[in-house]
Structure formats: C-alpha cells, structure tokens
Amino acid sequence: MLKKISIFSVGVMALSCTPTPEKTTSERPNILLVMADDMGYSDLGFMGSGIQTPNIDMLANNGVVFSQAYNTGRCCPTRASLMTGLYAHQTGMGWMTASNLGSPGYTGDLNRQCVTMAQLLKQADYACYMTGKWHLTYDPFMEADGPKHNWPLQRGFDRFYGHLTGGGSYFTTETMTYGNDRVALPDDFYLTQAVTDSTVSFLNHHFETQKDKPFFSYVAYYAPHHPLHALQEDIAKYRGQFIDGWDKNREQRFDRLKALGIVDENWELTERDANVREWNSLTEEEKQVWDARMAVYAAQIDRMDQGIGQIVQTLEDNGELDNTLIIFLSDNGGCAEYQGGKLTLDDLPQLGNEEPAQSYRTNWANVSNTPFREYKSFVHQGGISTPLVMYWPEQIKAKGTVTKQVAHVIDLMPTLAELAGADYPESVEGSAIHPLPGKSLVPAMNGDVFLREPLFFEHEANCAVIGGNWKLVRKRNPQPPYEGDWELYDLTADPTEMHDLIEEQPQKANEMQELWEKWAKENQVYPLDGRGWGIRVKSDLGAPAIN
C-alpha cells in the first residue's frame, strides 16, 4: 500500500515490466551517472538540510530513492567499484592511488582483471563520455609524460575532460586533462562549473553528430570535497542560514527523513560526536565562523545542483530526457578531515576563495551524516551510506518513492549491463575477468525488493559485513595490529548502530566473522598492515572542536 506524503509515496511498489537485454538501439536508455564527492547521507535539500538542491530534488520526486544504499567509504575504492562492478581490492584499488603497497589488492592502479563501464558499454555500441574526477591510476603515472594505460580514454571512454588526481584547489586544479593532453586553465576557472560546461558540450556534440547512438555519460563532480572553495555569489545565499547550529540542524534533518519515510519512526538519532561542543556553548564569534564554514560547503553543493539542472535541461532541449536513466550518488559519507588553521571574523570575507583553505571538519560532517555516526574512510553507517537516486521517466512508474532495497555501488555495473544489453566478458585480451559480485537493481526501480548475498567492506583496516538484518563492523586501531574490536548490530531494530549486541549474540558474530574472513582471503584484502597510511590527510577526530 502506498502512503502519500509531501514529496514521496512510501511503501511497496507494483512491479512493472522489466526491460529485457534484447533491445534495439533506439529502445535502450541513455545513461547519465552523476557522483558527488564527500557529500553526506542527508545533505540534499529535500532531506531537510537547508541546502538548495531543486534539480536533484526533482529527480527524487519523479524517480526512486534507495534508502539503504552503500558505497565503500572512500573515494578511490568507491570509484573502482563503481566503474568495474567489483570489490575494490579485486581491481587493485583497496587503498588509494597514492601508494602501491606491494600486494595485488593495493597497487593503486586498476588491474587487467576488470573492465570499466565504458569498456563494457562501448562494446554495446554506446558513446561513452566522462567529465570530472578520475582518481583511478597510480599517482606517479599521472605525469603528462608518464604511462597512460589507466587514463579514461585507455579504459573505454571516447571523450574526457577532467582531473586525474583526487584533491586540490577548485580554482587552480592540477592535472586538468582533455583527452590525453594536459590543458591550461582560464582565469575565471572554477572546477564545478567546468565539469558542468564540458558535460553539456559533450552531450550537444553527441546529439549533433550521432544521435542515433545511445550515450553513457559519467559526471564525477569534485564538490563538496574540501577545501572550502566556492563562488561568492553562491556563498552569499547561505551566510547566516546555519547560525542556529549543528544540534538544531541534525534534529531538523532527522525529523524530515522520518516524514519522508527514508528513516523509520523507531530509529534513534545518534548522539552528537563527543569531540564536538554543544552549539550553545560557543561564543558569538565562534558561531559566526562555524556558520560561515557551512555556508561555503552548502554553496559547493548548490553550484553542483545548478550544473545538474543545466545538464538535465540539455537533455530536455534535445528530446532525450524521457529515455535517459539518471543516477545520482555520493562516493562516501561526510568528511571529518581537518584542513586549515584558526579563522577569525576578519577572515570570513575571503573564505571560499583560494585562501584560506579550510574544511568543515567533524563539527559539520556529523550533521551531514545524520542520522548515522562516523565519517568518510570508516565503514560504520556514516561512512558508507549514500543517497542513491534513480530517475527514468519512461520506465519508473511509481514516481517519488522510497525503496528499502539494499543496494551497493557494485550493483550499478550489472544494472547498466542489463539495460544496455551488454554481455559481461569472462576475459579481455587474454586476461581473465573477475565475475560480478553485485545484483541488477532494475527490478527495484519499480518496487521489487529482493534478498541478496552479504555485502563486504574493508578500508584501512575498517571492516564490515552486512548480511540480512545483521551487521558486523570494526573500527581500526591507529597502531599495529590495526584490527579493532568487532561490534554487532541488528540493522532492522538499530540501523544507527547504537546498541552493540556482540556479547548477547556471540554465535551470530562468529558466523559473520567467518564470512568476512573468507571474503577477505578470496578478494586480495590481506595483508592489513597499514603500509602507506601515513600520507593520508589528517583527521581532526580527537582534536579540539574549536580551533
């Protein structure tokens, strides 16, 4: 039964006819895959964040929202899993592009036992375009005269404009590349707008030259990854909008999520992070500084949403919107990493420019991940939960719905393969390809909720397995032996991981640990020895809340 509320209809949806793989070119959908970077679970406007995202809200209001969707908790591994449909360790990207740790799961470079979405869809006669952040090749290979075997064009894309690296400035972005060549930046360059403009240009050229061919466009925005860089016109919309503070904003989001049916009435809101002070204990100057940080973060998301609106308008102008599947998600949860020093009121007029480079830190990341705890790089729910929106006017019948279907980034490859009628290979150029561990989400687009095999997670010795309603998870120790203590949660009764049941359910914990160990041994996860972690960005967990 469907329940009507202000934006979404919530409930079990009737299953419409599932598209079959045997499609003519004209019947197959265009595919637009849009990913945000470091955006938390509840940062979208319709979720009560206070951030204006009318274009993404439109996609949700006319599509389906997956309330239990997962990424891998960190940018490189998520991108590897997204692009290949495999667990990141299977592709060599168990950690980051910044370090080759000397074992098969941690080369920092996509291996040859995987194919990308572009390689697969190109074989099904799709035109394949990418704009934005690649971050899937070993850092030393990113030099202009270095190997290009894992640059986008070499992994299946027909056209590419974006940056190869994973971080840096929005105004002076390094490694900006068109095709296989580095390009200079104009004086008015702003990365988010550049990603939008290049996407629109690629699509218009496609419609002018090969409209009879379906397209796959992967748009990998850098927003809202730190540093806090945004256009002043966007920042001005939000200054003062968050002066009521993080405590009130978390409650506001939680209430809205319950009203939408994205979270259930029995859920508990996690406590404010122990490293974050109560908002009302701050001085007025401190409140203004923290409001300004969140205003820039909101502006970064706002400009991304404006860009998505431009892309959607381009599709509509060319008569292709109805037969385009649009997917939106984030690569990990909100980021607690610490960047920049102390700010004063005198610094605020320049905040958002090249300097001072800042992050919004644990204080606001705790809000972004409402109602969950933990952050980017961890595999508790706050690190791995993503808002996943699918929009396809011609095929999604029960529009504006929330589905409880559990989904993971590894599911998008089999989903797109089914819709495109593409055959996933057993080998490519003599190299055996890992079989896909994910499941097609095509049935879930129109309401069929299905059971699935357990899902597995590991990043920097943060480990988890989700099977049915149970989740076994552990947080890494900062020093050897790295593996922390396991925790066990019933995600049906306790989806915000508030009540550890490992003492009450030791047999269930042991069963799930055995599943995780088996997966880890079969998927190149070991050794968990922490090599290379020292170069990762400092987190402010444990640092003073006001600094």
Disulfide bonds with the S-S distance in Angstrom:
none
